[in-house]
Amino acid sequence: MKIKLSLVAAALALTAGAVMAQTQGVTKNEVVLGSIQDLSGPLAGFGKQVRLGMMLRVDEANEQGGINGRKFKLLVEDSAYDPRRAVLAAQKLVNQDKIFAMIGHIGTAQNMAAMPVQFQKNVINFFPVTAAREMYDPFHKLKYSFAATYFDQMRVGVPMLVKEKNAKQICAMYQDDEFGLEVFRGAEAGLKAAGLQFAEVTTYKRGATDFSSQMQKLASSKCDFVVMGTIIRETIGGIGTARRLGFNPTFIGSSASYTDLIHKLGGPAMNGFYATMSVQHPYLDEAAQPIRFWANKYKTKFNEDPTVFSVYGYNAIDAFLRAIEKSGANLTTESIIKAMDTMVIPPDMFGSAEMTFSPTKRLGSNASRMSQITDGRWKVTSAYFTDTK
């Protein structure tokens, strides 16, 4: 009997060891997390901020002793906002570095290129920094997204602002890729539902720096409302060009252009620009004390001001740590999925809407709101709006 019990115990130990061995990126003392950011391309400003926000939350967790005896290592690779480089980065992180999960990967096309590499090794794609529908649809058990989609932001927000501004000639300029198309199609769907349509549309290639022809085309069409499927420099370049032409319609962008870099780099010409958003920008002198405290902590640590993208990174890690804590000591991809199946993440100090997940729901929230640059600073101009259709 003793021999039989010993053999059973040995078998159980081997089974437990095999399970642990099969869960890459997880050891008794450490969890290895990965992320892909643009650190040298057109979104390098965003990528750096996401990375620092993630680092801040990882450091906080490690300083508190980790979770269930495990501390966290964060590995970040540079995609330069190039989908081909994103694939290479994913291959390195997944196959060489053996990450447990991919957190906060930035970029629509980049995520779409990298996800197949991850999914082959059962690596979760958690809270990518893009609001494309493909981040949760079609359904995949390893996809988790946190933000209202570009499509829904524009589908609901654009008709609202068109009505408020009593706009007559509605136009669009967007980046000719998956990101830009999501913004454009959302606005197009919203206008169609309101019995409206675009009067003029123009596009540009990713990485473009000259928007003269596009803005001249829209000005010639006498557009009084322009939807911008743009990010940082394209927003600044497009609006700046329009101002120089004496072309001053209402401009609205998605959450991809909701960043302090717009008014910091674009200057007074950016005043009046609207963008859909959810997380509030963390200004150092913010009236809300919790945000002010967090922002100054970030500033002290990294010697630069935080941004909304810093918050995206911070919140992505925070949410994943909640899932790790909820999943228990035997940490596996399956235990994370089980934990997320009933996960509720309450509103935070940055004004994020409540997020809920289920076995069939992989988008935390589809609520967004609107802000406008006024006197060189983002100011929230609407309550949350949502449409579940």
C-alpha positions as CSV (number, residue, x, y, z in Angstrom):
1,M,0.0,0.0,0.0
2,K,2.8,2.4,0.9
3,I,4.5,1.6,-2.4
4,K,1.2,2.2,-4.3
5,L,0.6,5.6,-2.5
6,S,4.2,6.6,-3.3
7,L,3.7,5.8,-6.9
8,V,0.4,7.8,-7.0
9,A,2.1,10.8,-5.4
10,A,5.0,10.6,-7.8
11,A,2.5,10.4,-10.8
12,L,0.6,13.5,-9.5
13,A,3.9,15.4,-9.0
14,L,4.9,14.6,-12.6
15,T,1.5,15.6,-13.9
16,A,1.7,18.9,-12.0
17,G,5.2,19.5,-13.3
18,A,4.1,18.7,-16.8
19,V,1.2,21.2,-16.6
20,M,3.7,23.9,-15.3
21,A,6.1,23.0,-18.1
22,Q,3.3,23.4,-20.7
23,T,2.5,26.9,-19.5
24,Q,5.2,28.9,-21.0
25,G,6.3,32.1,-19.3
26,V,5.2,30.9,-15.8
27,T,7.6,29.6,-13.2
28,K,7.3,29.2,-9.4
29,N,8.7,32.7,-8.9
30,E,8.1,34.7,-12.1
31,V,5.6,35.5,-14.9
32,V,7.0,36.8,-18.2
33,L,4.8,39.2,-20.1
34,G,5.4,40.6,-23.5
35,S,4.4,43.7,-25.5
36,I,5.1,45.1,-28.9
37,Q,5.2,48.9,-29.2
38,D,6.2,51.4,-31.9
39,L,9.4,52.8,-30.4
40,S,11.0,54.2,-33.5
41,G,8.3,54.8,-36.1
42,P,5.4,57.3,-36.6
43,L,3.7,56.3,-33.3
44,A,6.9,56.3,-31.2
45,G,5.4,58.9,-29.0
46,F,2.5,56.7,-28.1
47,G,4.6,53.5,-27.9
48,K,7.0,55.0,-25.4
49,Q,4.1,56.2,-23.2
50,V,2.3,52.9,-23.2
51,R,5.6,51.1,-22.3
52,L,6.3,53.5,-19.4
53,G,2.7,53.1,-18.1
54,M,3.1,49.3,-18.2
55,M,6.5,49.5,-16.4
56,L,5.0,51.7,-13.7
57,R,2.3,49.1,-12.9
58,V,4.7,46.1,-13.1
59,D,7.1,47.9,-10.7
60,E,4.3,48.6,-8.3
61,A,3.2,44.9,-8.3
62,N,6.8,43.7,-7.8
63,E,7.4,46.2,-5.0
64,Q,4.4,44.7,-3.3
65,G,5.8,41.2,-3.6
66,G,4.1,40.1,-6.7
67,I,1.0,37.8,-6.8
68,N,1.0,34.3,-5.4
69,G,4.7,34.4,-4.9
70,R,5.4,35.4,-8.5
71,K,6.9,38.6,-9.6
72,F,6.6,40.0,-13.2
73,K,9.1,40.5,-16.0
74,L,8.0,42.8,-18.9
75,L,9.7,42.4,-22.3
76,V,9.0,45.0,-25.0
77,E,9.9,44.8,-28.7
78,D,9.8,47.5,-31.3
79,S,7.6,47.1,-34.4
80,A,8.2,50.7,-35.7
81,Y,4.5,50.5,-36.6
82,D,5.3,48.0,-39.4
83,P,3.1,44.9,-39.5
84,R,6.1,42.8,-40.9
85,R,8.3,43.8,-38.0
86,A,5.4,43.1,-35.6
87,V,5.4,39.5,-36.8
88,L,9.1,39.2,-36.2
89,A,8.7,40.8,-32.8
90,A,5.9,38.4,-31.9
91,Q,8.0,35.4,-33.1
92,K,10.8,36.5,-30.8
93,L,8.6,37.1,-27.8
94,V,6.5,34.0,-28.2
95,N,9.0,31.4,-29.5
96,Q,12.3,32.7,-28.0
97,D,11.4,34.6,-24.9
98,K,8.5,32.3,-24.1
99,I,6.1,35.0,-22.9
100,F,2.9,34.0,-21.0
101,A,0.8,36.7,-22.5
102,M,0.9,39.7,-25.0
103,I,-0.3,42.9,-23.3
104,G,-1.1,46.3,-24.8
105,H,0.3,45.6,-28.3
106,I,-0.1,48.9,-30.2
107,G,-1.6,49.2,-33.7
108,T,-4.4,47.6,-35.7
109,A,-2.5,46.1,-38.6
110,Q,0.3,45.1,-36.3
111,N,-2.0,43.1,-34.0
112,M,-3.7,41.4,-36.9
113,A,-0.3,40.3,-38.2
114,A,1.0,39.1,-34.9
115,M,-2.0,37.3,-33.4
116,P,-1.7,34.1,-35.5
117,V,1.9,33.7,-34.2
118,Q,0.6,34.0,-30.6
119,F,-2.4,31.8,-31.0
120,Q,-0.3,28.9,-32.3
121,K,1.3,28.8,-28.9
122,N,-1.8,29.6,-26.9
123,V,-0.7,33.1,-25.9
124,I,-3.4,35.5,-25.0
125,N,-3.7,38.9,-26.8
126,F,-4.8,41.1,-23.9
127,F,-6.0,44.7,-24.2
128,P,-4.3,45.7,-27.4
129,V,-3.9,49.5,-27.8
130,T,-6.2,49.8,-30.8
131,A,-10.0,50.1,-30.9
132,A,-10.5,47.9,-34.0
133,R,-13.3,45.4,-34.0
134,E,-10.9,42.7,-35.0
135,M,-9.4,42.7,-31.5
136,Y,-12.5,40.8,-30.3
137,D,-14.4,39.9,-33.4
138,P,-14.5,37.3,-34.8
139,F,-14.6,35.6,-31.4
140,H,-11.4,33.8,-30.3
141,K,-10.9,32.5,-26.8
142,L,-7.5,34.3,-26.6
143,K,-8.7,37.8,-27.6
144,Y,-9.5,40.4,-25.0
145,S,-10.2,44.1,-25.9
146,F,-11.0,47.0,-23.6
147,A,-12.1,50.0,-25.7
148,A,-15.1,51.1,-27.6
149,T,-14.3,50.4,-31.3
150,Y,-13.3,53.1,-33.7
151,F,-16.3,52.0,-35.7
152,D,-18.8,52.6,-32.9
153,Q,-17.1,55.7,-31.6
154,M,-17.6,57.3,-35.0
155,R,-21.0,55.7,-35.7
156,V,-22.5,57.2,-32.7
157,G,-20.3,60.3,-32.1
158,V,-20.2,61.8,-35.6
159,P,-24.0,62.1,-36.2
160,M,-24.3,63.7,-32.7
161,L,-21.7,66.3,-33.5
162,V,-23.0,66.9,-37.0
163,K,-26.5,67.6,-35.5
164,E,-25.0,69.9,-32.8
165,K,-23.0,71.9,-35.4
166,N,-25.8,71.8,-38.0
167,A,-23.2,70.7,-40.5
168,K,-24.3,70.6,-44.2
169,Q,-21.2,69.4,-46.1
170,I,-19.7,66.4,-44.4
171,C,-16.4,65.1,-45.5
172,A,-13.6,62.7,-44.5
173,M,-9.8,62.2,-44.7
174,Y,-8.5,58.9,-43.5
175,Q,-5.4,56.7,-43.4
176,D,-5.6,54.1,-46.2
177,D,-5.3,51.0,-44.0
178,E,-7.3,48.9,-41.5
179,F,-7.2,51.7,-38.9
180,G,-8.4,54.5,-41.2
181,L,-11.1,52.3,-42.8
182,E,-12.6,51.5,-39.4
183,V,-12.9,55.2,-38.6
184,F,-14.4,56.0,-42.0
185,R,-16.8,53.1,-42.1
186,G,-18.1,53.8,-38.6
187,A,-18.8,57.4,-39.6
188,E,-20.3,56.4,-42.9
189,A,-22.7,53.9,-41.1
190,G,-23.7,56.6,-38.5
191,L,-24.4,59.1,-41.3
192,K,-26.4,56.6,-43.3
193,A,-28.6,55.8,-40.3
194,A,-29.2,59.5,-39.9
195,G,-30.2,59.9,-43.6
196,L,-26.9,61.6,-44.4
197,Q,-23.8,60.8,-46.5
198,F,-20.3,62.1,-47.2
199,A,-20.0,64.9,-49.7
200,E,-16.3,64.3,-50.3
201,V,-13.7,61.8,-49.2
202,T,-9.9,61.7,-49.5
203,T,-7.2,59.3,-48.2
204,Y,-3.4,59.2,-47.6
205,K,-0.8,56.5,-47.2
206,R,0.6,55.5,-43.8
207,G,3.6,57.6,-43.1
208,A,2.6,60.5,-45.3
209,T,3.7,64.0,-44.2
210,D,2.2,66.3,-46.9
211,F,-1.6,66.8,-46.8
212,S,-1.9,69.8,-49.1
213,S,-3.7,68.1,-52.0
214,Q,-6.1,66.4,-49.6
215,M,-7.0,69.6,-47.8
216,Q,-7.3,71.6,-51.0
217,K,-9.7,69.0,-52.3
218,L,-11.9,69.2,-49.1
219,A,-11.7,73.0,-49.1
220,S,-12.8,73.1,-52.8
221,S,-15.8,71.0,-51.8
222,K,-16.7,73.6,-49.2
223,C,-16.8,71.0,-46.4
224,D,-17.9,72.4,-43.0
225,F,-17.3,69.1,-41.1
226,V,-14.4,66.7,-41.6
227,V,-14.0,63.2,-40.0
228,M,-10.3,62.5,-39.5
229,G,-9.1,58.9,-39.6
230,T,-5.7,60.1,-38.5
231,I,-3.3,59.6,-35.6
232,I,-0.7,62.1,-34.4
233,R,1.3,63.8,-37.1
234,E,-1.4,63.3,-39.7
235,T,-3.9,65.1,-37.5
236,I,-1.5,67.9,-36.9
237,G,-0.4,68.1,-40.5
238,G,-3.9,67.9,-41.9
239,I,-5.4,70.5,-39.6
240,G,-2.4,72.8,-39.7
241,T,-2.5,72.7,-43.5
242,A,-6.2,73.5,-43.5
243,R,-5.7,76.5,-41.2
244,R,-3.0,77.9,-43.5
245,L,-5.5,77.6,-46.4
246,G,-8.1,79.5,-44.4
247,F,-10.1,76.3,-44.3
248,N,-11.8,76.0,-40.9
249,P,-14.4,73.2,-40.7
250,T,-15.3,71.3,-37.6
251,F,-12.7,68.5,-37.3
252,I,-13.4,65.3,-35.3
253,G,-11.1,62.3,-34.8
254,S,-11.2,59.0,-33.0
255,S,-9.5,58.0,-29.7
256,A,-6.4,57.4,-31.8
257,S,-5.9,61.1,-32.0
258,Y,-6.9,61.8,-28.4
259,T,-3.4,62.7,-27.0
260,D,-1.7,65.8,-25.6
261,L,0.8,65.6,-28.4
262,I,-1.8,67.1,-30.7
263,H,-2.0,70.4,-28.8
264,K,1.7,70.3,-27.6
265,L,3.1,69.8,-31.1
266,G,0.4,71.4,-33.2
267,G,0.0,74.5,-31.1
268,P,-3.0,77.0,-31.2
269,A,-4.0,75.7,-34.7
270,M,-5.4,72.5,-32.9
271,N,-7.9,74.5,-30.8
272,G,-11.4,73.4,-31.6
273,F,-10.5,69.8,-32.6
274,Y,-12.8,67.1,-31.2
275,A,-12.0,63.5,-30.5
276,T,-13.9,60.6,-29.1
277,M,-12.3,59.1,-26.0
278,S,-12.9,57.2,-22.7
279,V,-9.9,57.6,-20.4
280,Q,-9.3,61.1,-19.2
281,H,-5.9,62.7,-20.0
282,P,-3.8,62.8,-16.7
283,Y,-2.6,66.4,-16.5
284,L,-0.2,67.1,-13.6
285,D,-2.4,69.9,-12.3
286,E,-5.7,67.9,-12.7
287,A,-8.4,69.0,-10.3
288,A,-9.1,65.4,-9.3
289,Q,-6.6,64.5,-6.5
290,P,-6.1,60.8,-7.4
291,I,-5.2,61.6,-11.0
292,R,-2.9,64.4,-9.9
293,F,-1.2,62.1,-7.4
294,W,-0.7,59.3,-10.0
295,A,0.5,61.8,-12.6
296,N,3.1,63.3,-10.3
297,K,4.3,59.8,-9.3
298,Y,4.8,59.0,-13.0
299,K,6.6,62.3,-13.6
300,T,8.9,61.6,-10.6
301,K,9.8,58.1,-11.9
302,F,10.3,58.8,-15.6
303,N,11.0,62.5,-15.6
304,E,8.3,63.3,-18.2
305,D,4.6,64.0,-18.1
306,P,2.2,61.1,-18.4
307,T,-0.4,60.9,-21.2
308,V,-3.6,59.0,-21.9
309,F,-1.4,56.4,-23.6
310,S,0.5,56.0,-20.3
311,V,-2.8,55.2,-18.7
312,Y,-3.7,52.7,-21.4
313,G,-0.5,50.8,-20.6
314,Y,-0.9,51.1,-16.8
315,N,-4.5,49.9,-17.0
316,A,-3.8,47.0,-19.3
317,I,-1.3,45.6,-16.9
318,D,-3.6,46.3,-13.9
319,A,-6.4,44.4,-15.5
320,F,-4.2,41.4,-16.3
321,L,-3.0,41.4,-12.8
322,R,-6.6,41.3,-11.6
323,A,-7.1,38.2,-13.8
324,I,-3.9,36.6,-12.5
325,E,-5.0,37.2,-8.9
326,K,-8.4,35.8,-9.5
327,S,-7.1,32.7,-11.4
328,G,-5.3,31.4,-8.3
329,A,-1.9,29.9,-7.6
330,N,-2.0,27.4,-10.5
331,L,-1.5,29.9,-13.2
332,T,-2.3,28.8,-16.8
333,T,-3.8,30.3,-19.9
334,E,-6.9,28.3,-19.1
335,S,-7.1,29.7,-15.6
336,I,-6.9,33.3,-16.9
337,I,-9.7,32.6,-19.4
338,K,-11.8,31.1,-16.5
339,A,-11.1,34.2,-14.4
340,M,-12.0,36.6,-17.2
341,D,-15.3,34.7,-17.9
342,T,-16.8,36.5,-14.9
343,M,-14.5,39.5,-14.7
344,V,-16.0,42.9,-13.7
345,I,-13.5,45.9,-13.7
346,P,-15.1,48.9,-12.0
347,P,-14.7,52.5,-13.2
348,D,-11.3,53.9,-12.3
349,M,-9.9,57.3,-11.3
350,F,-9.3,58.1,-15.0
351,G,-13.0,58.0,-15.7
352,S,-13.0,54.7,-17.6
353,A,-16.4,53.0,-18.0
354,E,-17.0,49.7,-16.2
355,M,-15.8,46.7,-18.1
356,T,-17.5,43.3,-18.0
357,F,-16.5,40.0,-19.7
358,S,-18.1,36.6,-20.2
359,P,-17.5,33.3,-22.0
360,T,-18.9,35.0,-25.1
361,K,-18.1,38.7,-24.5
362,R,-14.5,39.7,-25.2
363,L,-15.0,43.6,-25.4
364,G,-15.0,45.2,-22.0
365,S,-17.0,48.2,-22.9
366,N,-18.4,49.9,-26.0
367,A,-19.0,53.3,-24.2
368,S,-17.1,56.4,-25.3
369,R,-17.4,60.2,-24.9
370,M,-16.1,63.3,-26.5
371,S,-13.4,65.9,-25.7
372,Q,-12.3,69.1,-27.4
373,I,-9.1,71.0,-27.4
374,T,-9.8,74.4,-25.8
375,D,-7.1,76.8,-25.0
376,G,-4.4,74.2,-25.6
377,R,-5.9,71.5,-23.3
378,W,-8.3,68.6,-23.7
379,K,-11.7,69.2,-22.0
380,V,-14.5,66.6,-21.8
381,T,-17.5,67.8,-23.6
382,S,-20.0,65.0,-23.4
383,A,-21.2,62.2,-21.1
384,Y,-20.7,58.6,-22.2
385,F,-22.6,57.5,-25.2
386,T,-23.1,53.9,-26.3
387,D,-25.1,51.9,-28.8
388,T,-25.3,48.2,-28.5
389,K,-26.9,47.5,-31.9
